Amino acid sequence: MKIVENNYVQQLRRHNEKALMYVIDEYGGFLMSIIRKHLFGMPERQEECFDDVLMNIWQNIQAFDESRNTFKNWAAAIARYRSIDYLRQYRKELETVDIDGVQLAEGDSMLAGMIGREISEEVEKMLDCLKPEDKELFLKLYVEEKTVGEVSRETGMKADVIYNRISRGRHKIRKKFQAER
């Protein structure tokens, strides 16, 4: 079967490898440009990230809903968030390397700073639509990686209230980014 514009998603869902090749041919350059934008200082990680993006598309194609978004935007979101995950992972690696007397090279520390700023900017853009209290919850849970129990003890909120606020916040964030597309 020939893979074309109007059947590649269906064939991806059937795990037809030719459909994945079609995606690489049609959208590979676009996805790679998104990855390069976020991982500009780490060319050695760009190919690995691209492979992960393709793997995520392959494994999660069932979650794609044509009525909510175009395939191009859906794949772009995967590339963007996967790139940000790579930045976080790299930042953690840099933090764990800096142990008693081991200094980062000047370029690495500058890169770590740029990575931190880029992640901060992305997080700020995403959380702008939230109330300050909800924004604080998101930062504690997802940036500081605290548990709901820890946040509950710190804020005095019940865990159920935290889960509800996070759920409503996610909904607002999704709505905001769907409106921007």
C-alpha positions in Angstrom: 0.0 0.0 0.0 1.3 3.4 -0.9 1.5 5.8 2.0 0.1 9.3 1.2 -1.1 12.4 3.1 -4.6 11.1 3.7 -3.7 7.6 5.0 -0.4 7.9 6.9 -2.0 8.4 10.3 -4.2 5.3 9.8 -1.2 3.3 8.7 0.8 4.6 11.7 -1.9 3.3 14.0 -1.5 -0.1 12.3 2.2 0.2 13.0 3.2 0.2 9.3 6.9 1.2 9.2 6.4 2.8 5.8 4.1 5.3 7.5 6.8 6.2 9.9 9.2 6.7 7.0 6.6 9.0 5.5 6.5 11.0 8.7 10.3 11.3 8.7 10.3 12.5 5.1 7.4 14.9 5.5 7.9 16.2 9.0 11.5 15.3 9.9 13.0 18.6 9.1 10.3 20.5 10.9 10.6 18.3 14.1 14.4 18.6 13.9 14.2 22.4 13.8 12.1 22.4 17.0 14.6 20.1 18.6 17.5 22.3 17.5 15.8 25.4 18.8 15.7 23.9 22.3 18.9 21.9 22.2 21.0 24.4 20.3 24.0 24.0 22.7 23.9 20.2 22.6 24.2 19.0 19.0 25.3 15.6 20.3 21.9 15.1 21.9 19.8 16.3 19.0 19.8 13.0 17.1 19.0 11.0 20.2 16.1 13.4 21.0 14.8 13.1 17.4 14.9 9.3 17.7 12.9 9.6 21.0 10.4 11.9 19.4 9.8 9.3 16.6 9.5 6.6 19.2 7.0 8.6 21.1 5.0 9.2 18.0 5.1 5.5 17.1 4.1 4.3 20.6 1.5 7.0 21.3 -0.2 7.4 17.9 -3.4 6.0 19.4 -3.7 9.1 21.6 -3.7 11.4 18.5 -7.2 12.8 17.9 -7.7 14.4 14.5 -10.7 16.4 15.8 -8.6 18.2 18.4 -5.4 19.0 16.5 -3.4 18.4 13.3 -0.8 15.7 13.2 1.9 18.4 12.6 1.0 20.3 15.7 0.6 17.1 17.8 4.1 15.9 16.7 5.5 19.4 17.3 4.3 19.3 20.8 5.9 15.9 21.4 9.2 17.3 20.0 9.0 20.4 22.1 8.3 18.6 25.4 10.8 15.9 24.7 13.5 18.5 24.1 12.6 20.2 27.3 12.9 16.8 29.1 16.4 16.5 27.6 17.3 19.9 28.9 16.1 18.9 32.4 18.0 15.7 32.2 21.2 17.4 31.1 20.8 20.1 33.9 20.5 17.3 36.5 23.6 15.6 35.1 25.5 18.9 35.4 24.3 19.3 39.0 25.4 15.8 40.0 28.8 16.2 38.4 29.6 19.4 40.4 30.8 17.5 43.5 33.4 18.8 46.1 36.2 20.4 44.2 35.1 19.3 40.7 34.4 22.4 38.7 32.4 22.6 35.6 34.1 24.0 32.6 33.2 27.6 31.9 31.2 26.6 28.8 29.3 24.0 30.7 28.3 26.4 33.4 27.2 28.9 30.8 25.2 26.2 29.0 23.6 25.2 32.3 22.6 28.8 32.9 21.1 29.1 29.5 19.3 25.7 29.9 17.9 26.9 33.2 16.7 30.2 31.7 15.1 28.5 28.8 13.2 26.0 31.0 12.2 28.9 33.3 10.9 30.9 30.3 8.9 27.9 29.0 7.4 27.2 32.4 6.5 30.9 32.9 4.7 30.9 29.5 2.8 27.8 30.4 1.8 28.9 33.9 0.8 32.5 33.0 -2.9 31.7 32.8 -3.0 30.4 36.4 -3.8 32.1 39.6 -0.7 32.8 41.8 -1.6 30.0 44.3 -2.1 27.4 41.5 1.1 28.6 39.8 2.9 28.0 43.1 1.5 24.4 43.4 2.6 23.6 39.8 6.1 24.9 40.6 6.4 22.9 43.8 5.1 19.7 42.2 6.7 19.8 38.8 9.7 22.0 39.0 10.8 21.3 42.6 9.5 17.7 42.2 7.9 17.6 45.6 5.2 15.0 46.5 1.6 16.0 47.1 2.1 15.0 50.7 5.0 17.4 51.1 3.1 20.2 49.4 0.1 19.5 51.5 2.1 19.8 54.7 3.8 23.0 53.5 0.6 24.8 52.4 -1.9 23.3 54.8 -4.1 22.2 51.9 -5.7 18.8 51.8 -4.3 16.5 49.1 -7.8 16.4 47.4 -7.8 20.1 47.1 -4.3 20.0 45.6 -5.3 17.4 43.0 -8.4 19.4 42.1 -6.4 22.6 41.6 -3.8 20.8 39.5 -6.5 19.2 37.4 -8.2 22.5 36.8 -4.8 24.1 36.1 -3.9 21.5 33.5 -7.2 22.1 31.8 -6.6 25.9 31.7 -3.1 25.3 30.2 -4.4 22.9 27.6 -7.1 25.3 26.6 -4.6 28.2 26.4 -2.2 26.2 24.1 -5.1 24.9 21.9 -6.3 28.5 21.5 -2.8 29.6 20.4 -2.6 27.0 17.6 
